[in-house]
Amino acid sequence: MPIHQILLVALVAATACAQPPQVWFGGPFRVGTTPIETLPEVSGIVSSIANSSVLWMHNDSGDEPRIFAVTLPGRVVAQVRLEGAKHLDWEDIAKGPGPVAGAAYLYIADIGDNGARRSTVVIYRIREPRIDTTMRDQQLVIPADSIERFTVAYADGPRDAEALLVDPATGDIVIVTKREQRCRVYVAPAPQSTTGIDTLRYHGDIPLQLVTGGDVSPDGSTILLKTYLHVRLWKRQPGQSLASAITGAGKPLPYMPERQGEAIGMTPAGDGFYTTSECEHGGSAAAIMFYPQAETASAAEQLRDVRLPSISANRLNPTSKTVRIRYTVPDVERISITLRNAAMFNVMTIAEDSAEAGLQERDIDISKLPPGSYAVVLETTSQRVSTLLEVR
């Protein structure tokens, strides 16, 4: 074989080996509900490393400086208060390394800033406490001298952000902003200062808007970010920094848009992810959804909770301005179907009436809708499901 052909074969083989492995997820499965009395506005969720079957959650702005240990289907087993900490606008929680090698640590991000007015924001790091999961409502306090406080400032001025990522290998902190036309990625390399102010360095942007949460697999190979309508995945190459791996729009994963879904967290093994939502004012507790990893694309398509109602939205033909909504409900009951925009605001009420059990259809005119992504939301007296609709 000529030398140029040998080199070409070697190059193709090397390129193929460098491609990240395919990853598929199924779902959703409804695995629980948030304990609405204590967690009405969940904006952060992360799987525990030190405690089997525990999810750590916290509320959005307005709560006390505390996190909650929750077991499925939605039982608070412990409240953990951070002595001396402040809760201005806690938006995300992550796991990562800390001073003691091999120990599990939690990072809590007080980084929300709707008006982009805060000159600095704060990330708290604590060693993850161990919880007796057979008990309820344990009250624990982390002493102030056991809490590390990282004060950080954006190099180019204040930003609103809701997504915190921590590199499990290096401890680098990555923040992804929310409100720009292209969300921005910032880095505070480890080790972060507990006495001064660290600068969050701009690393790049991605073609997403309204990023509301994120997480990293325990081995650091998989990165997830979510918006109100989508979950996206990036695979990280060996030797690549966490921030460098977040380029482009990422791979879209299955996700059923929630009321105000801001929380996402991977399992301790990295083989699935949980999401949940803030509760709408006066509404019921939010569902905790689980999306398991599958071995193949076809297996992922079969992984779905058949106990949930179903809904789909498809154009009658590729150029049609009419969309057919098809849905099923298990029993005769009151339903609501609405169309919501990328911020999950209601832009159209499609139905408010009773539905028979079984398959139903409705047609809607989308000719006056601006281009973009929308969610078609079906709510019954006890369940809530949705599907994406792209308008071009």
C-alpha positions as CSV (number, residue, x, y, z in Angstrom):
1,M,0.0,0.0,0.0
2,P,1.4,3.5,-0.9
3,I,2.6,5.5,2.1
4,H,0.0,8.2,1.6
5,Q,-2.8,5.6,1.9
6,I,-1.2,4.1,5.0
7,L,-1.1,7.6,6.6
8,L,-4.7,8.2,5.6
9,V,-5.9,5.0,7.1
10,A,-4.0,5.7,10.3
11,L,-5.5,9.2,10.4
12,V,-9.0,8.0,10.0
13,A,-8.5,5.3,12.7
14,A,-7.0,7.9,15.1
15,T,-9.9,10.3,14.5
16,A,-12.4,7.5,15.0
17,C,-10.8,6.6,18.3
18,A,-10.8,10.2,19.4
19,Q,-14.6,10.5,19.0
20,P,-16.5,10.5,22.3
21,P,-18.6,7.4,22.9
22,Q,-22.3,7.6,22.2
23,V,-24.5,8.2,25.2
24,W,-28.3,7.6,25.3
25,F,-30.9,8.4,27.9
26,G,-34.5,7.4,28.3
27,G,-37.4,8.6,30.4
28,P,-38.8,10.4,32.1
29,F,-39.9,8.4,35.0
30,R,-41.7,10.1,37.9
31,V,-39.9,8.9,41.0
32,G,-41.2,11.3,43.6
33,T,-42.4,14.8,44.4
34,T,-40.7,17.6,46.3
35,P,-41.7,18.1,49.9
36,I,-43.5,21.3,49.2
37,E,-43.8,22.4,52.9
38,T,-40.0,22.8,53.2
39,L,-38.9,22.9,49.5
40,P,-41.4,25.0,47.5
41,E,-38.8,26.5,45.2
42,V,-36.1,23.9,44.5
43,S,-33.4,25.5,42.4
44,G,-30.6,23.1,43.0
45,I,-30.2,19.3,43.3
46,V,-27.2,17.0,43.6
47,S,-26.8,13.3,44.4
48,S,-25.0,12.5,47.7
49,I,-21.7,10.7,47.6
50,A,-21.5,10.1,51.4
51,N,-25.1,9.0,51.9
52,S,-26.8,6.3,49.8
53,S,-30.1,7.2,48.2
54,V,-29.9,10.9,49.3
55,L,-30.5,13.9,47.1
56,W,-29.4,17.3,48.4
57,M,-31.7,20.2,47.5
58,H,-32.1,23.8,48.4
59,N,-34.6,26.6,47.8
60,D,-34.2,29.6,45.6
61,S,-34.0,33.2,47.1
62,G,-35.8,34.0,50.3
63,D,-35.0,30.9,52.4
64,E,-32.6,30.5,55.3
65,P,-29.0,29.3,54.6
66,R,-29.8,25.6,54.7
67,I,-29.8,22.5,52.5
68,F,-32.1,19.5,52.7
69,A,-31.3,15.8,52.5
70,V,-34.2,14.2,50.7
71,T,-34.9,10.5,50.0
72,L,-37.3,9.3,47.3
73,P,-40.2,9.6,46.8
74,G,-39.8,12.9,48.7
75,R,-39.0,12.6,52.4
76,V,-36.9,15.2,54.2
77,V,-34.5,13.3,56.4
78,A,-32.3,16.2,57.5
79,Q,-32.0,20.0,57.3
80,V,-28.5,21.3,57.4
81,R,-27.9,24.9,58.4
82,L,-24.7,26.8,57.4
83,E,-23.8,28.9,60.4
84,G,-22.8,32.4,59.4
85,A,-23.7,32.0,55.8
86,K,-26.1,34.2,53.8
87,H,-28.8,33.1,51.4
88,L,-29.3,36.0,49.0
89,D,-30.1,33.9,45.9
90,W,-28.9,30.3,46.0
91,E,-29.2,28.9,42.5
92,D,-27.2,25.6,42.3
93,I,-25.4,22.9,44.3
94,A,-22.6,20.7,43.2
95,K,-20.3,18.0,44.5
96,G,-16.5,18.1,44.1
97,P,-13.1,17.7,45.8
98,G,-11.9,19.5,48.9
99,P,-9.0,19.8,51.4
100,V,-9.2,16.1,52.5
101,A,-8.3,13.7,49.7
102,G,-11.1,11.2,49.0
103,A,-13.7,13.0,51.1
104,A,-17.0,14.3,49.6
105,Y,-17.7,18.0,49.5
106,L,-20.7,20.1,48.5
107,Y,-20.5,23.5,46.8
108,I,-23.5,25.8,47.2
109,A,-23.7,28.7,44.7
110,D,-25.1,32.0,45.9
111,I,-24.8,33.4,42.4
112,G,-28.3,34.6,41.4
113,D,-28.4,38.2,40.3
114,N,-31.5,39.0,38.3
115,G,-30.6,42.7,37.9
116,A,-26.8,42.1,37.4
117,R,-26.0,44.4,40.3
118,R,-23.8,42.3,42.7
119,S,-20.2,43.2,42.5
120,T,-19.3,39.8,44.0
121,V,-21.0,36.5,44.4
122,V,-20.3,33.6,46.8
123,I,-19.8,29.9,46.7
124,Y,-19.8,27.9,49.9
125,R,-17.9,24.6,50.3
126,I,-18.7,22.2,53.1
127,R,-17.6,18.6,53.8
128,E,-20.7,16.5,53.1
129,P,-22.3,15.5,56.4
130,R,-23.4,11.9,57.0
131,I,-27.1,11.4,57.6
132,D,-29.1,8.7,59.3
133,T,-31.6,8.0,56.5
134,T,-33.9,6.0,58.8
135,M,-34.9,9.2,60.6
136,R,-36.9,12.3,59.6
137,D,-36.3,16.0,60.0
138,Q,-32.9,15.8,61.7
139,Q,-31.5,19.3,62.4
140,L,-27.8,19.7,61.8
141,V,-25.6,22.7,61.9
142,I,-22.3,23.2,60.1
143,P,-20.2,25.5,62.3
144,A,-18.9,28.7,60.6
145,D,-15.3,27.7,61.0
146,S,-16.0,24.5,59.0
147,I,-17.4,26.4,56.0
148,E,-15.1,27.7,53.3
149,R,-16.4,30.8,51.5
150,F,-15.2,31.7,48.0
151,T,-15.9,35.2,47.0
152,V,-15.7,35.7,43.3
153,A,-16.2,38.6,40.8
154,Y,-16.7,38.5,37.0
155,A,-13.8,40.0,35.2
156,D,-16.2,42.0,32.9
157,G,-18.9,43.0,35.4
158,P,-21.8,41.5,37.2
159,R,-23.8,38.7,35.5
160,D,-26.9,36.6,36.5
161,A,-26.1,32.9,36.7
162,E,-27.8,29.7,37.8
163,A,-25.5,26.9,36.8
164,L,-22.5,25.8,38.8
165,L,-20.1,23.1,37.7
166,V,-17.1,21.7,39.7
167,D,-14.3,19.7,38.2
168,P,-14.1,16.5,40.2
169,A,-10.4,16.1,39.5
170,T,-9.0,19.7,39.9
171,G,-11.7,21.6,41.9
172,D,-11.9,24.3,39.2
173,I,-15.2,26.1,39.5
174,V,-17.2,26.8,36.3
175,I,-20.2,29.1,36.1
176,V,-22.5,29.4,33.1
177,T,-24.6,32.6,32.9
178,K,-28.3,32.8,32.2
179,R,-29.6,35.9,30.5
180,E,-27.3,36.6,27.5
181,Q,-28.3,35.9,23.9
182,R,-25.4,33.4,24.1
183,C,-24.7,32.2,27.6
184,R,-21.2,32.8,28.8
185,V,-18.8,30.3,30.5
186,Y,-16.5,31.6,33.3
187,V,-13.8,29.8,35.3
188,A,-12.3,30.3,38.8
189,P,-9.3,27.9,38.8
190,A,-8.5,25.9,42.0
191,P,-7.3,26.6,44.6
192,Q,-9.8,29.4,45.3
193,S,-9.1,31.9,48.0
194,T,-11.0,32.0,51.2
195,T,-9.7,35.4,52.2
196,G,-9.6,37.5,49.0
197,I,-11.7,37.8,45.9
198,D,-11.1,35.4,43.0
199,T,-11.7,36.6,39.4
200,L,-14.0,34.6,37.2
201,R,-12.3,34.5,33.9
202,Y,-14.4,34.5,30.7
203,H,-13.7,31.4,28.7
204,G,-16.2,31.5,25.9
205,D,-19.9,31.4,25.1
206,I,-22.4,28.8,23.9
207,P,-25.5,29.1,21.6
208,L,-28.0,28.7,24.4
209,Q,-30.2,31.0,26.4
210,L,-31.7,30.7,29.9
211,V,-29.4,28.1,31.3
212,T,-30.8,27.3,34.7
213,G,-28.6,24.4,36.1
214,G,-25.9,21.9,35.4
215,D,-23.9,19.0,36.7
216,V,-20.8,16.9,36.0
217,S,-20.5,13.1,36.2
218,P,-18.4,11.8,39.1
219,D,-15.6,10.9,36.7
220,G,-15.7,14.3,35.0
221,S,-16.4,12.8,31.5
222,T,-19.9,14.0,31.1
223,I,-21.3,17.6,31.5
224,L,-25.0,18.4,31.6
225,L,-26.6,21.9,31.3
226,K,-30.4,22.5,31.3
227,T,-32.6,25.4,30.2
228,Y,-36.3,25.6,30.8
229,L,-37.0,23.6,27.6
230,H,-33.9,21.5,27.0
231,V,-31.1,19.3,28.6
232,R,-27.8,19.2,26.7
233,L,-24.8,17.0,27.1
234,W,-21.1,17.5,26.4
235,K,-18.4,14.7,26.5
236,R,-15.0,15.7,27.8
237,Q,-11.8,14.4,26.3
238,P,-8.9,13.2,28.5
239,G,-6.7,16.1,29.4
240,Q,-9.3,18.7,28.5
241,S,-10.4,21.3,31.0
242,L,-14.0,21.4,32.1
243,A,-14.6,24.8,30.5
244,S,-12.9,23.9,27.2
245,A,-15.3,20.9,26.9
246,I,-18.4,23.2,26.8
247,T,-18.4,24.3,23.2
248,G,-21.3,24.5,20.8
249,A,-24.9,23.6,21.6
250,G,-24.1,20.1,23.0
251,K,-26.1,16.9,22.4
252,P,-29.8,17.2,23.1
253,L,-31.1,14.7,25.6
254,P,-34.7,13.6,26.4
255,Y,-36.3,16.2,28.7
256,M,-39.9,17.0,29.5
257,P,-40.2,20.7,30.2
258,E,-41.3,21.4,33.8
259,R,-43.1,24.3,35.4
260,Q,-40.0,26.2,36.2
261,G,-37.3,23.6,36.0
262,E,-34.0,24.9,37.4
263,A,-32.5,21.8,39.0
264,I,-30.6,18.9,37.5
265,G,-28.2,16.4,39.1
266,M,-26.6,13.1,37.9
267,T,-26.6,9.9,39.8
268,P,-23.5,8.9,41.9
269,A,-22.6,6.5,39.1
270,G,-23.3,9.0,36.3
271,D,-25.8,6.6,34.7
272,G,-28.8,8.8,34.8
273,F,-30.0,12.3,35.9
274,Y,-32.7,13.8,38.1
275,T,-34.6,17.0,37.4
276,T,-37.2,18.9,39.4
277,S,-38.9,22.3,39.4
278,E,-39.9,25.2,41.5
279,C,-43.6,25.1,42.3
280,E,-45.9,27.7,40.8
281,H,-47.4,30.0,43.4
282,G,-50.3,28.1,45.0
283,G,-49.6,25.0,42.9
284,S,-48.9,21.4,43.9
285,A,-45.6,19.8,44.7
286,A,-43.3,19.5,41.8
287,A,-42.5,16.0,40.4
288,I,-39.0,14.6,40.7
289,M,-38.2,13.1,37.3
290,F,-35.5,10.5,36.5
291,Y,-33.8,9.9,33.1
292,P,-31.8,6.6,33.0
293,Q,-28.9,5.9,30.7
294,A,-29.5,3.2,28.0
295,E,-27.1,1.0,26.1
296,T,-28.6,1.8,22.7
297,A,-30.7,4.5,21.0
298,S,-33.6,2.0,20.5
299,A,-33.4,0.9,24.1
300,A,-33.6,4.6,25.2
301,E,-36.8,5.1,23.1
302,Q,-38.5,2.3,25.1
303,L,-37.5,3.7,28.5
304,R,-40.5,5.7,29.4
305,D,-43.0,5.8,32.4
306,V,-46.1,4.3,31.0
307,R,-48.1,5.5,34.0
308,L,-47.8,9.1,32.8
309,P,-50.2,10.6,30.3
310,S,-48.7,11.2,26.8
311,I,-48.7,14.2,24.5
312,S,-47.2,14.9,21.1
313,A,-47.2,17.9,18.7
314,N,-46.6,17.6,15.0
315,R,-47.2,19.6,11.9
316,L,-49.8,18.2,9.5
317,N,-47.1,18.4,6.8
318,P,-43.6,20.0,6.6
319,T,-44.9,23.4,5.4
320,S,-48.2,23.5,7.3
321,K,-49.0,26.2,9.9
322,T,-51.3,23.8,11.6
323,V,-50.0,21.5,14.4
324,R,-51.9,18.5,15.6
325,I,-51.8,17.9,19.3
326,R,-52.4,14.2,20.3
327,Y,-52.7,13.2,23.9
328,T,-53.9,10.4,26.1
329,V,-55.2,10.4,29.7
330,P,-55.9,7.3,31.7
331,D,-59.3,8.3,33.0
332,V,-62.1,10.9,32.4
333,E,-60.9,14.0,34.2
334,R,-60.4,17.7,33.9
335,I,-57.5,18.8,31.7
336,S,-55.6,22.0,30.7
337,I,-53.5,22.2,27.6
338,T,-51.3,25.4,27.2
339,L,-48.5,26.5,24.9
340,R,-45.5,28.1,26.7
341,N,-42.5,30.0,25.4
342,A,-38.8,29.4,26.2
343,A,-39.2,31.1,29.6
344,M,-42.3,28.9,30.3
345,F,-44.7,31.8,30.1
346,N,-48.2,30.9,28.8
347,V,-48.7,32.2,25.3
348,M,-51.8,30.2,24.3
349,T,-54.5,28.3,26.1
350,I,-55.4,25.3,23.9
351,A,-58.0,23.5,26.0
352,E,-59.7,23.9,29.4
353,D,-62.3,21.1,29.7
354,S,-62.9,17.4,30.5
355,A,-61.2,14.7,28.5
356,E,-62.3,11.2,27.8
357,A,-59.9,8.3,28.6
358,G,-57.8,7.3,25.6
359,L,-56.4,9.1,22.5
360,Q,-57.6,12.7,21.8
361,E,-56.6,15.1,19.1
362,R,-56.7,18.9,18.6
363,D,-55.4,21.2,15.9
364,I,-53.8,24.6,16.5
365,D,-52.8,27.4,14.2
366,I,-49.1,28.5,14.7
367,S,-49.0,31.0,11.9
368,K,-48.8,34.0,14.2
369,L,-46.2,32.6,16.6
370,P,-42.7,34.0,16.5
371,P,-40.0,31.4,15.6
372,G,-38.5,29.6,18.5
373,S,-38.9,26.7,20.9
374,Y,-42.2,26.1,22.8
375,A,-43.6,23.6,25.2
376,V,-47.1,22.1,24.9
377,V,-48.2,21.3,28.4
378,L,-50.9,18.9,29.4
379,E,-52.1,19.1,33.1
380,T,-54.6,16.8,34.7
381,T,-55.8,16.8,38.3
382,S,-52.9,14.7,39.3
383,Q,-50.3,14.7,36.5
384,R,-48.4,17.1,34.3
385,V,-46.6,16.2,31.0
386,S,-45.3,18.3,28.1
387,T,-43.6,18.1,24.8
388,L,-41.5,20.3,22.6
389,L,-42.7,22.3,19.6
390,E,-40.2,24.0,17.3
391,V,-41.6,26.9,15.2
392,R,-39.5,28.0,12.3
